[in-house]
Amino acid sequence: MYNARMSEPRDAARYHRLQLWLGLAGFALSAAYLLALLASGVSARLALIVSVLTDAWWTQVVAVALLVSAGHALLGFPLRVVRGFWLPRRYGLLHQPFAGWLADRAKAAALGGALGLGGVLVVYALLRLTAWWWLVAAVIFFVVGIALAALFPVLIMPIFYRLTRLADPALEARLLALAGRAGVAAIGVWVVDESRKSRTANAAVVGLGRTRRIILFDTLASAFGQDEVEAVLAHELGHHVHGDVRRGLLVQGALTLVTFWAAGALLRAGVPWWNLEGPADPAGLPWLALVMLLLGALQLPLANAFSRWIERQADDFALGLTRDPGAFIGAMERLGTLNLAERRPHRLKEILLYSHPALDRRIARARGDAA
């Protein structure tokens, strides 16, 4: 007889193994595409054609960026469909129709593209103005990160989800009381319609200051016991009590500073390699993208190590706040099943790629075992 529960670890391991290989394939495809543009001289020809059409440096940068991005999007689209749509549906995580999934991806691409294009313009403007462009750019990106953290719940999240006030006043009062015990002021509890898209469950405390609110996935609010919902929320409250948004922004800001500094050195080195007129030559935009791609991969283990550290602290805070390890463990088990978590990945994989401690380690820590 088929045993769904016994199959879950095998399914999770297979699913995450396939996602890893697909992710590596996507990374290699992006790197190969950018390198091909440079080595073949296509990016230089694109920049030359654009320079004939317009003398304004910023329109040249925009045109080259849009053409390079469009080619990358078309080339990588099949892989993104397999990784983001077909595979999650195959393993029961996603039940959103393809049209809805595609619409969400289009909205995300439009939003990310606008932010990315703005970032590229900032970088190229600074490259033309100062050798200290990397320092100024890091400061600007840090400020934008703060603004996005504040605006996310009120401007960005409603683009992808319908948010409604929690209809259960008793549960809302209980959760707000829990937030009060933690010393976190929230303006209310909202529910997002995640069940319309997938079976995954989660909670969050989002926003800064007067925009801070508690967010529950409807899959969490409807399928978990109230003590388990409290345990999940207590973990999120721990992030706010510890100032993890602030700490995360500071760490990310430091990594961005180092990344831009290294990118500046590599941009200068790339000028003779690719016959560029200088670091601000729009023909070198694929080189900048490739450099940022590789530097981002190198910094990922450091960012993940920091993330796992603050996640462990948030787990400990949740256990101390609720004093109910059974509810915490029950919530972790349910989340692991719904989200098809890989319970104990290879240690090296966890160190390099995981932003959270492995599920079995979190449960063992809650039980007081050596994790």
Kinemage of the C-alpha trace (Angstrom):
@kinemage 1
@onewidth
@group {chain A} dominant
@subgroup {mainchain}
@vectorlist {calphas} color= white
{ca met a 1} P 0.000 0.000 0.000
{ca tyr a 2} L 1.218 3.506 -0.849
{ca asn a 3} L 2.222 5.389 2.306
{ca ala a 4} L 2.169 9.128 1.656
{ca arg a 5} L 3.848 9.953 4.952
{ca met a 6} L 6.725 7.556 4.338
{ca ser a 7} L 7.150 8.940 0.818
{ca glu a 8} L 7.498 12.555 1.975
{ca pro a 9} L 11.249 12.437 2.829
{ca arg a 10} L 11.995 10.739 -0.504
{ca asp a 11} L 9.843 13.236 -2.391
{ca ala a 12} L 11.473 16.160 -0.579
{ca ala a 13} L 14.990 14.891 -1.270
{ca arg a 14} L 14.186 14.297 -4.940
{ca tyr a 15} L 12.441 17.643 -5.317
{ca his a 16} L 15.280 19.624 -3.755
{ca arg a 17} L 17.897 17.671 -5.704
{ca leu a 18} L 16.138 18.540 -8.961
{ca gln a 19} L 15.767 22.168 -7.892
{ca leu a 20} L 19.486 22.309 -7.109
{ca trp a 21} L 20.481 20.956 -10.502
{ca leu a 22} L 18.052 23.277 -12.266
{ca gly a 23} L 19.370 26.230 -10.269
{ca leu a 24} L 22.950 25.366 -11.198
{ca ala a 25} L 21.892 24.997 -14.836
{ca gly a 26} L 20.255 28.425 -14.721
{ca phe a 27} L 23.382 29.950 -13.193
{ca ala a 28} L 25.605 28.354 -15.843
{ca leu a 29} L 23.251 29.435 -18.624
{ca ser a 30} L 23.262 33.052 -17.415
{ca ala a 31} L 27.051 33.117 -17.128
{ca ala a 32} L 27.514 31.517 -20.556
{ca tyr a 33} L 25.064 33.945 -22.166
{ca leu a 34} L 26.806 37.028 -20.768
{ca leu a 35} L 30.241 35.687 -21.631
{ca ala a 36} L 29.096 34.891 -25.171
{ca leu a 37} L 27.838 38.448 -25.661
{ca leu a 38} L 31.263 39.763 -24.696
{ca ala a 39} L 33.472 37.222 -26.477
{ca ser a 40} L 31.495 37.348 -29.726
{ca gly a 41} L 31.513 41.124 -29.850
{ca val a 42} L 27.693 41.256 -29.886
{ca ser a 43} L 27.560 43.626 -26.915
{ca ala a 44} L 30.055 45.976 -28.616
{ca arg a 45} L 27.977 45.983 -31.808
{ca leu a 46} L 24.800 46.628 -29.828
{ca ala a 47} L 26.420 49.588 -28.085
{ca leu a 48} L 27.697 50.921 -31.434
{ca ile a 49} L 24.256 50.698 -33.052
{ca val a 50} L 22.634 52.408 -30.098
{ca ser a 51} L 25.260 55.177 -30.093
{ca val a 52} L 24.381 55.956 -33.714
{ca leu a 53} L 20.722 56.363 -32.760
{ca thr a 54} L 21.268 58.554 -29.682
{ca asp a 55} L 24.027 60.652 -28.151
{ca ala a 56} L 22.631 60.606 -24.601
{ca trp a 57} L 24.633 58.244 -22.425
{ca trp a 58} L 21.671 57.259 -20.286
{ca thr a 59} L 19.513 56.229 -23.250
{ca gln a 60} L 22.426 54.167 -24.556
{ca val a 61} L 22.679 52.396 -21.193
{ca val a 62} L 18.912 51.827 -21.049
{ca ala a 63} L 18.780 50.462 -24.593
{ca val a 64} L 21.685 48.058 -24.121
{ca ala a 65} L 20.333 46.937 -20.731
{ca leu a 66} L 16.872 46.257 -22.173
{ca leu a 67} L 18.256 44.300 -25.141
{ca val a 68} L 20.597 42.218 -22.979
{ca ser a 69} L 17.819 41.560 -20.435
{ca ala a 70} L 15.318 40.599 -23.130
{ca gly a 71} L 17.720 38.062 -24.597
{ca his a 72} L 18.415 36.605 -21.175
{ca ala a 73} L 14.703 36.393 -20.353
{ca leu a 74} L 13.895 34.573 -23.604
{ca leu a 75} L 16.821 32.182 -23.267
{ca gly a 76} L 16.063 31.269 -19.667
{ca phe a 77} L 12.262 31.175 -19.903
{ca pro a 78} L 11.891 27.392 -20.491
{ca leu a 79} L 14.111 26.637 -17.510
{ca arg a 80} L 12.161 29.051 -15.304
{ca val a 81} L 8.891 27.385 -16.302
{ca val a 82} L 10.259 23.964 -15.392
{ca arg a 83} L 11.755 25.131 -12.106
{ca gly a 84} L 9.060 27.547 -10.990
{ca phe a 85} L 5.882 25.989 -12.378
{ca trp a 86} L 6.103 22.436 -13.657
{ca leu a 87} L 8.236 20.954 -10.878
{ca pro a 88} L 6.317 22.476 -7.933
{ca arg a 89} L 3.050 21.304 -9.534
{ca arg a 90} L 4.520 17.862 -10.129
{ca tyr a 91} L 5.254 17.569 -6.399
{ca gly a 92} L 1.967 19.079 -5.243
{ca leu a 93} L 3.321 22.363 -3.914
{ca leu a 94} L 1.674 24.568 -6.521
{ca his a 95} L -1.868 24.440 -7.855
{ca gln a 96} L -2.042 27.865 -9.478
{ca pro a 97} L -3.045 27.749 -13.164
{ca phe a 98} L -0.308 28.512 -15.661
{ca ala a 99} L -1.964 31.791 -16.702
{ca gly a 100} L -2.017 32.999 -13.090
{ca trp a 101} L 1.569 31.887 -12.516
{ca leu a 102} L 2.658 33.640 -15.694
{ca ala a 103} L 0.851 36.826 -14.657
{ca asp a 104} L 2.654 36.803 -11.294
{ca arg a 105} L 5.996 36.262 -13.022
{ca ala a 106} L 5.246 39.144 -15.387
{ca lys a 107} L 4.439 41.449 -12.471
{ca ala a 108} L 7.576 40.365 -10.634
{ca ala a 109} L 9.654 40.871 -13.790
{ca ala a 110} L 8.199 44.343 -14.335
{ca leu a 111} L 8.857 45.360 -10.735
{ca gly a 112} L 12.311 43.804 -10.618
{ca gly a 113} L 13.152 45.162 -14.046
{ca ala a 114} L 12.222 48.709 -13.059
{ca leu a 115} L 14.317 48.501 -9.895
{ca gly a 116} L 17.179 46.829 -11.760
{ca leu a 117} L 17.163 49.392 -14.539
{ca gly a 118} L 17.191 52.177 -11.966
{ca gly a 119} L 20.146 50.524 -10.257
{ca val a 120} L 22.038 50.202 -13.546
{ca leu a 121} L 21.468 53.886 -14.334
{ca val a 122} L 22.705 54.877 -10.866
{ca val a 123} L 25.852 52.771 -11.284
{ca tyr a 124} L 26.665 54.083 -14.765
{ca ala a 125} L 25.988 57.687 -13.758
{ca leu a 126} L 28.391 57.301 -10.832
{ca leu a 127} L 30.974 55.539 -13.017
{ca arg a 128} L 31.043 58.683 -15.151
{ca leu a 129} L 31.373 60.997 -12.151
{ca thr a 130} L 33.745 59.502 -9.609
{ca ala a 131} L 36.246 56.728 -8.948
{ca trp a 132} L 34.440 56.278 -5.623
{ca trp a 133} L 31.288 55.185 -7.429
{ca trp a 134} L 31.220 51.870 -5.548
{ca leu a 135} L 31.005 53.618 -2.163
{ca val a 136} L 28.257 56.047 -3.213
{ca ala a 137} L 26.323 53.256 -4.977
{ca ala a 138} L 26.457 51.065 -1.860
{ca val a 139} L 25.008 53.912 0.239
{ca ile a 140} L 22.207 54.527 -2.270
{ca phe a 141} L 21.327 50.831 -2.455
{ca phe a 142} L 21.292 50.681 1.361
{ca val a 143} L 18.814 53.575 1.566
{ca val a 144} L 16.614 52.019 -1.125
{ca gly a 145} L 16.631 48.744 0.819
{ca ile a 146} L 15.290 50.544 3.903
{ca ala a 147} L 12.548 52.189 1.842
{ca leu a 148} L 11.511 48.876 0.281
{ca ala a 149} L 11.321 47.226 3.708
{ca ala a 150} L 8.877 49.906 4.840
{ca leu a 151} L 6.822 49.934 1.643
{ca phe a 152} L 6.642 46.168 1.074
{ca pro a 153} L 3.420 45.481 3.030
{ca val a 154} L 1.485 48.464 1.742
{ca leu a 155} L 2.614 48.766 -1.878
{ca ile a 156} L 4.303 45.575 -3.068
{ca met a 157} L 2.560 42.676 -1.344
{ca pro a 158} L -0.950 43.675 -2.583
{ca ile a 159} L 0.336 43.364 -6.162
{ca phe a 160} L 0.580 39.599 -5.698
{ca tyr a 161} L -1.948 38.785 -2.957
{ca arg a 162} L -5.346 39.824 -1.700
{ca leu a 163} L -5.003 40.896 1.918
{ca thr a 164} L -8.008 40.853 4.221
{ca arg a 165} L -8.299 41.515 7.926
{ca leu a 166} L -8.354 38.309 9.985
{ca ala a 167} L -12.009 37.340 10.412
{ca asp a 168} L -11.486 35.576 13.759
{ca pro a 169} L -11.446 38.352 16.412
{ca ala a 170} L -10.485 35.923 19.169
{ca leu a 171} L -7.431 34.699 17.265
{ca glu a 172} L -6.477 38.268 16.312
{ca ala a 173} L -6.701 39.347 19.958
{ca arg a 174} L -4.582 36.366 20.985
{ca leu a 175} L -1.906 37.110 18.390
{ca leu a 176} L -1.822 40.833 19.165
{ca ala a 177} L -1.512 39.962 22.855
{ca leu a 178} L 1.432 37.704 22.012
{ca ala a 179} L 3.010 40.578 20.067
{ca gly a 180} L 2.382 42.852 23.051
{ca arg a 181} L 4.176 40.420 25.386
{ca ala a 182} L 7.098 40.489 22.972
{ca gly a 183} L 7.099 44.305 22.961
{ca val a 184} L 6.233 44.547 19.255
{ca ala a 185} L 3.509 47.027 18.287
{ca ala a 186} L 1.433 45.916 15.289
{ca ile a 187} L -1.597 47.633 13.764
{ca gly a 188} L -3.469 44.383 13.158
{ca val a 189} L -3.494 40.898 11.643
{ca trp a 190} L -4.037 40.343 7.924
{ca val a 191} L -4.508 37.142 5.933
{ca val a 192} L -3.132 36.573 2.432
{ca asp a 193} L -4.841 34.176 0.038
{ca glu a 194} L -1.904 31.794 -0.453
{ca ser a 195} L -4.265 28.811 -0.865
{ca arg a 196} L -5.287 30.288 -4.223
{ca lys a 197} L -1.759 29.549 -5.443
{ca ser a 198} L -0.124 26.853 -3.364
{ca arg a 199} L -0.329 24.701 -0.254
{ca thr a 200} L 2.663 26.326 1.466
{ca ala a 201} L 2.156 28.021 4.826
{ca asn a 202} L 3.976 30.795 6.647
{ca ala a 203} L 3.595 33.950 8.706
{ca ala a 204} L 5.447 37.241 8.878
{ca val a 205} L 5.664 40.507 10.745
{ca val a 206} L 6.259 43.061 8.011
{ca gly a 207} L 6.733 46.791 7.717
{ca leu a 208} L 8.412 49.411 9.837
{ca gly a 209} L 6.854 51.779 12.350
{ca arg a 210} L 3.251 52.598 11.499
{ca thr a 211} L 3.201 50.119 8.617
{ca arg a 212} L 4.071 47.100 10.805
{ca arg a 213} L 1.454 44.383 10.667
{ca ile a 214} L 1.123 40.647 11.222
{ca ile a 215} L 0.611 38.580 8.085
{ca leu a 216} L -0.736 35.025 8.092
{ca phe a 217} L -1.032 32.764 5.086
{ca asp a 218} L -4.605 31.465 5.003
{ca thr a 219} L -3.118 27.970 4.793
{ca leu a 220} L -1.613 28.589 8.222
{ca ala a 221} L -4.669 30.231 9.784
{ca ser a 222} L -7.057 27.484 8.667
{ca ala a 223} L -5.011 24.294 9.042
{ca phe a 224} L -2.925 24.873 12.188
{ca gly a 225} L -3.979 24.899 15.796
{ca gln a 226} L -3.978 28.281 17.512
{ca asp a 227} L -1.029 27.299 19.691
{ca glu a 228} L 0.903 26.310 16.573
{ca val a 229} L 0.019 29.606 14.878
{ca glu a 230} L 1.304 31.353 18.005
{ca ala a 231} L 4.564 29.393 17.823
{ca val a 232} L 5.123 30.390 14.188
{ca leu a 233} L 4.300 34.020 14.916
{ca ala a 234} L 6.520 34.029 18.010
{ca his a 235} L 9.456 33.114 15.783
{ca glu a 236} L 8.673 36.081 13.515
{ca leu a 237} L 8.305 38.363 16.524
{ca gly a 238} L 11.760 37.264 17.602
{ca his a 239} L 13.176 38.760 14.430
{ca his a 240} L 11.650 42.134 15.307
{ca val a 241} L 12.698 42.040 18.949
{ca his a 242} L 16.266 41.262 17.889
{ca gly a 243} L 16.192 44.000 15.245
{ca asp a 244} L 16.869 41.498 12.485
{ca val a 245} L 15.499 43.782 9.771
{ca arg a 246} L 18.043 46.375 10.848
{ca arg a 247} L 20.802 43.810 11.296
{ca gly a 248} L 19.990 42.232 7.966
{ca leu a 249} L 20.103 45.581 6.204
{ca leu a 250} L 23.451 46.363 7.813
{ca val a 251} L 24.954 43.006 6.849
{ca gln a 252} L 23.558 43.261 3.352
{ca gly a 253} L 24.864 46.800 3.132
{ca ala a 254} L 28.355 45.630 4.125
{ca leu a 255} L 28.246 42.800 1.592
{ca thr a 256} L 27.027 45.239 -1.069
{ca leu a 257} L 29.900 47.595 -0.261
{ca val a 258} L 32.484 44.814 -0.620
{ca thr a 259} L 30.766 43.530 -3.763
{ca phe a 260} L 30.781 46.948 -5.445
{ca trp a 261} L 34.410 47.521 -4.440
{ca ala a 262} L 35.419 44.184 -6.001
{ca ala a 263} L 33.214 44.904 -9.022
{ca gly a 264} L 35.037 48.215 -9.521
{ca ala a 265} L 38.400 46.440 -9.674
{ca leu a 266} L 37.067 43.814 -12.076
{ca leu a 267} L 35.388 46.445 -14.265
{ca arg a 268} L 38.724 48.222 -14.645
{ca ala a 269} L 40.447 44.934 -15.415
{ca gly a 270} L 37.811 44.149 -18.031
{ca val a 271} L 38.421 47.328 -20.049
{ca pro a 272} L 41.444 45.933 -21.986
{ca trp a 273} L 40.056 42.392 -22.011
{ca trp a 274} L 36.902 43.405 -23.911
{ca asn a 275} L 38.287 46.459 -25.754
{ca leu a 276} L 36.033 48.878 -23.868
{ca glu a 277} L 36.438 52.649 -23.920
{ca gly a 278} L 36.315 52.654 -20.128
{ca pro a 279} L 34.392 51.205 -17.171
{ca ala a 280} L 31.340 53.314 -18.105
{ca asp a 281} L 31.191 52.015 -21.695
{ca pro a 282} L 27.667 50.567 -22.216
{ca ala a 283} L 29.250 47.733 -24.221
{ca gly a 284} L 30.651 46.455 -20.924
{ca leu a 285} L 27.226 46.043 -19.337
{ca pro a 286} L 27.255 42.227 -19.807
{ca trp a 287} L 30.636 42.212 -18.049
{ca leu a 288} L 29.187 44.153 -15.115
{ca ala a 289} L 26.257 41.713 -14.977
{ca leu a 290} L 28.600 38.704 -15.091
{ca val a 291} L 30.822 40.169 -12.368
{ca met a 292} L 27.816 40.838 -10.120
{ca leu a 293} L 26.481 37.328 -10.793
{ca leu a 294} L 29.757 35.697 -9.768
{ca leu a 295} L 30.321 37.952 -6.754
{ca gly a 296} L 26.738 37.308 -5.626
{ca ala a 297} L 27.401 33.562 -5.718
{ca leu a 298} L 30.583 34.000 -3.683
{ca gln a 299} L 28.858 36.038 -0.965
{ca leu a 300} L 25.858 33.692 -0.717
{ca pro a 301} L 27.402 31.334 1.900
{ca leu a 302} L 28.245 34.317 4.127
{ca ala a 303} L 24.736 35.747 3.857
{ca asn a 304} L 23.245 32.320 4.547
{ca ala a 305} L 25.471 31.762 7.589
{ca phe a 306} L 24.258 35.047 9.068
{ca ser a 307} L 20.655 34.144 8.219
{ca arg a 308} L 20.888 30.711 9.910
{ca trp a 309} L 22.336 32.371 13.020
{ca ile a 310} L 19.470 34.838 13.380
{ca glu a 311} L 16.932 32.094 12.586
{ca arg a 312} L 18.280 30.008 15.478
{ca gln a 313} L 17.981 33.041 17.737
{ca ala a 314} L 14.384 33.572 16.601
{ca asp a 315} L 13.586 29.909 17.328
{ca asp a 316} L 15.006 30.273 20.833
{ca phe a 317} L 12.988 33.444 21.354
{ca ala a 318} L 9.783 31.705 20.244
{ca leu a 319} L 10.360 28.841 22.671
{ca gly a 320} L 11.034 31.283 25.500
{ca leu a 321} L 8.010 33.456 24.695
{ca thr a 322} L 5.429 30.667 24.325
{ca arg a 323} L 7.027 28.140 26.718
{ca asp a 324} L 5.379 25.467 24.586
{ca pro a 325} L 7.987 23.350 22.762
{ca gly a 326} L 5.275 20.867 21.767
{ca ala a 327} L 3.414 23.531 19.787
{ca phe a 328} L 6.662 24.691 18.177
{ca ile a 329} L 7.623 21.152 17.173
{ca gly a 330} L 4.114 20.481 15.882
{ca ala a 331} L 4.210 23.648 13.799
{ca met a 332} L 7.626 22.735 12.376
{ca glu a 333} L 6.395 19.258 11.449
{ca arg a 334} L 3.325 20.680 9.703
{ca leu a 335} L 5.355 23.345 7.911
{ca gly a 336} L 7.877 20.750 6.821
{ca thr a 337} L 5.144 18.587 5.323
{ca leu a 338} L 3.264 21.410 3.596
{ca asn a 339} L 6.413 23.120 2.291
{ca leu a 340} L 8.082 19.812 1.334
{ca ala a 341} L 11.137 20.687 3.400
{ca glu a 342} L 14.323 18.679 3.126
{ca arg a 343} L 14.582 17.600 6.750
{ca arg a 344} L 18.331 17.016 6.978
{ca pro a 345} L 20.263 17.943 3.840
{ca his a 346} L 23.950 17.225 3.464
{ca arg a 347} L 25.837 19.488 5.842
{ca leu a 348} L 27.852 21.137 3.059
{ca lys a 349} L 24.651 21.856 1.117
{ca glu a 350} L 23.112 23.385 4.233
{ca ile a 351} L 26.185 25.561 4.839
{ca leu a 352} L 26.337 26.836 1.277
{ca leu a 353} L 22.701 27.166 0.283
{ca tyr a 354} L 20.328 27.148 3.259
{ca ser a 355} L 19.083 30.397 4.814
{ca his a 356} L 17.452 28.429 7.676
{ca pro a 357} L 18.806 25.588 9.788
{ca ala a 358} L 17.654 22.194 8.563
{ca leu a 359} L 14.240 21.168 9.901
{ca asp a 360} L 15.529 18.234 11.974
{ca arg a 361} L 18.115 20.492 13.617
{ca arg a 362} L 15.421 22.999 14.584
{ca ile a 363} L 13.229 20.282 16.065
{ca ala a 364} L 16.141 18.709 17.941
{ca arg a 365} L 17.074 22.097 19.385
{ca ala a 366} L 13.481 22.620 20.538
{ca arg a 367} L 13.555 19.252 22.270
{ca gly a 368} L 16.801 20.190 23.964
{ca asp a 369} L 18.812 17.583 22.044
{ca ala a 370} L 22.223 18.293 20.532
{ca ala a 371} L 21.516 19.784 17.103
